[in-house]
Amino acid sequence: MSDTTQTATTGTNMKTYLVNHLREYGLLLALIAVMVFFQITTNGTLLRPVNITNLLLQNSYIIIMALGMLIVIVAGHIDLSVGSVMGFVGALAAVLIVSMGMPLLPAVVICLITGGVIGAVQGYWIAYWQIPSFIVTLAGMLVFRGLSLWLLQGQSIGPFPREFQVIATGFVADPFPESWGMGLAALFGARAINVLAIVTGIVAAGAIVTLGLRKRASNRQYGTEEEPLTFFVVRNTVVAVALIFITYKLASFRGLPNVLLTMGVLTIIYAFLTENTVIGRQIYAVGGNEKAAKLSGIKTERLTFLAFTNMGVLAAAAGLVFAARLNTATPKAGFALELDVIAAAFIGGASMSGGVGKIVGAVVGAFLMGVLNNGMSLMGIGIDYQQMIKGLVLLAAVIFDVYNKSKRV
Amino acid sequence: MQPLLEMRAISKTFPGVKALDNVSMSVAEGEIHAVVGENGAGKSTLMKVLSGVYPAGTYDGEIHYDGELAEFKSIQDSEARGIIIIHQELALVPLLSIAENLFLGNEIAVKGCINWHETTRRTRDLLARVGLSDAPTARVEKLGVGKQQLVEIAKALAKDVRLLILDEPTAALSESDSAALLELMLELKASGVTQIIISHKLNEIRKVADTITVIRDGATVSTMHAKKDEITEARIVRDMVGRDMAARYPDRPRRAGPMLMEVDNWTVRHPDFPDRFTIRDVSFNVREGEVVGIAGLMGAGRTELAMSIFGRSYGRDIQGDVRMRGEPVRLRNVSEAIAAGLAYVTEDRKSLGLILDDSIQRNITLANLNAVARNGLLNEARETQVAEGFRKSMNIRAPSVFAKVMNLSGGNQQKVVLSKWLFSGPEVLILDEPTRGIDVGAKFEIYGLINDLSAQGKGVVMISSEMPELLGMCDRIYVMNEGRFMGELTAEEASQESIMSMIVTHNESTQ
């Protein structure tokens, strides 16, 4: 008798928990479903080591910018200029390095600072003059598109020196003895195995599970809403297996791309910044209710200003990666890319009205878009259909959010 | 003669509150009928019942209009019968022209195409009737508040008004504009328009009203006729406030320690209209353990005073000095105000006090995040401990500190806001309408908390529109009206009559 009541309550708990967190699971499930779908329709091309590596390289600059965009959106704003700023900084890098022959390090530093200054100027008008961010960054989008055309005189500039290309196309050297890799390769029947990549995958998976367990323990101590054990186990297994699987695939190609490392480190930093620091919490407060935040002593203008400055730096970093990957700076670089970045943040669960959204969500959102792009290209679907499908996916994700919210309240 | 309007035994209940309790009033054709009462007495609710904002069926009682039972389902219904209400906040579209506003939703059109000649001609006529000579094409935003009020009346005339309801029409007007408006009311009366005016300004009412109905606590207290009865302000005031102190207030030993905060000659201008003073030359002080009240009607400038002190969150060209324990302090922004030991609990907790979508915990720590962080890194375990502590000590009723505040009741939300400000470690708390919109039980708890604060030696400044609450809680009461302090009363001197007459006297003297 008591057993049935027990199960019944757990059952409803699991159900309410699922309803409340449908968004997070839904996103993960959607990503997996899309990957499985394309894996089948492309006869296994999607998950070939070389394609996985490509997928990461192709989406790296979108993910880097999505980190900044998420913060801007959480703060209650939008940045339409990131594509143009990215293109402009790529052009600047080409002029400094290729045309003027400047050494790499100072050139990279100048580019990042330029991005920061651009973000700061836009942020200044938005934060201290209360000009809508839509307008300021729409203007910025046009201005910097024009500036890169002017800077490049309408031409493409390239190629970059090898050391610069490495930013995007290089791989992290394997510090482990070659014999280990040979041994593993023999074991799995592959040609060669990059031990570092495998180790990184296992360590990362282990870290995610350990952190999850620790969070669970502290949640229990303070009586926070707890993820049902089944969900916890399934979710962590899926994530851990996926990580190890991906790194194994990478290991059997050329190892860890430099860009993956950059992306990974940045993601961890920004996830930490948004969730565990005072400044991160204050940004959510500004987006959640700016007036209440201001009356609580939070310097709302300064945070908005910083969010845009940060966005500028990240757009510059993405510009460098993009230029390095293409090995040339073109006036068309970054065209309409801001829309992919914004879409990634919204698909990842950010709210247009601010105050809601997670870094990891934006990264997964960007990957989802990336896999869609890549998979549809592999299938030979025309760019016309690709655009339509991506648009509908964005709309569906947001409708799902709104519907979910209206049902919960 | 049969009255134009008769409201019989109207009762209206909101969840937990009885806003109207058996109100009856009768308005004769062609008269000006004044409805007076304190804030929250139920005047506006009564007018909303009359105009169909609260449709028939959501209230008890009967409305007889023009000799028949009226059951209005919406404002459109009542407007079709010639009942037009002009609200305190004007409902004009600032960027449209006068003509466009006059016929908004009521356009002179054939098959959807507006006849501009006819519109302009009729606009001229209507403007002439209310004594305006502005061009029909002038944009409403370019007009002053006084003229906008007249445009509102012209708009009512455009709809063939029979019963015009004016809700505090002169509240935002200058004296000459007010005088002009009252003059117009008398003219309209002469041309046969019946009018109901809601106002706090007794001198104005005495000037125009034929009949006065006083409402208190949702019930009709008295009806006076200018022709038959002798109407004095003293009598109106007594009827307005004459309730007995039914609510109970927890006892507190009255003690006043050393001086905590002094504000001298505080003057603030309106943020949008720099030539208008919102606060003029206000000085007050709070001692340790004291609860000081600020009484006044809505729009007296009490919230503006508090917010301008709290880190210049309101107004411009702020002048005056603030001293904490004798030391001058600078309060240029909210963080400086918090650092100086001030806390301001807003009257509008939903839009200014809370992040509704966030948890109790995140709301409580928001104003003092550094206390739960080290080197900018949040310690969430510590944060939860703090929030848990407040949940217990303030008796916040919620499943856990992770519950979203939007799901809490008004009283519990208020406790979250209070917790937030207690956690910021203030010496002086300014509480703006701390019990607005919360039920009686929670009110009592809030009063208890205020007494606890006083016992801890904190200074409390309490702004409230509920006079019994101020009388029950405060050691001293400042009376504020139209941006100035009218005077100061000790607990012994203060009574509802003495406060109300201080306010009313001023309205009289400015005429």
Interface residues (C-beta under 8 A of the other chain):
Chain A: S218 Q221 Y222 G223 T224 E225 N276 T277 V278 I279 G280 R281 Q282 Y284 A285 G288 N289 K291 A292 A293 K294 L295 S296 G297 I298 K299 G355 V356 V409
Chain B: F310 G311 S313 N333 V334 S335 A337 I338 Y344 T346 S351 L352 G353 L354 I355 L356 D357 D358 R362 L366 A367 L369 N370 A373 G376 L377 L378 E380 A381 T384 E388 S400 F402 M406 K420 S424
